[in-house]
């Protein structure tokens, strides 16, 4: 079986940080070919500035489409898009427009609301209730996921990196998140 996992990092959360590093390793252990997107050229001070966020999305999308232009998604039986933050929006957009859409499953780490403006297939999501990028306690991510039938783990006290102020709590949560990710990947 041919399998592909595409990693869509965030703006400051690169593919070598824990969520993406370990999920990439899990996918590789399950026989997935790995492609990592890498973006450059974002404007400064994006948080809270809608026009800069939209521009950042356009930059990440354009660069991802270019990096994937040599990949024939139809050659893969299973496709996994693993995204973090703005990468979840890019992954959702590409998945929604792909002819291989029915074979693309998404892992969404700290998705932003714009992620859900696209129609995509099976997914799993993880968000924190102290994430300033989605409104902290006022975040709609959990309820949006619930309304779309997407399992969503809400991490208490976690910020946009799914971290709290306690590194030992973070390590336990990371383990749990990776176990849930592994179960999703292996389905």
Secondary structure, 3 states (H helix, E strand, C coil): CCEEEEEECCCCCCCCCHHHHHHHHHHHHCCCEEEECCCCCCCCCCCCCHHHHHHHHHHHHHHHHHHHCCCCHHHCCEEEEEEECHHHHHHHHHHHHCCCHHHEEEEEECCCHHHHHCCCCCEEEEEECCCCCCCHHHCCHHHHHHHHCCEEEEECCCCCCCCCCCHHHHHHHHHHHHHHHHHHHHC
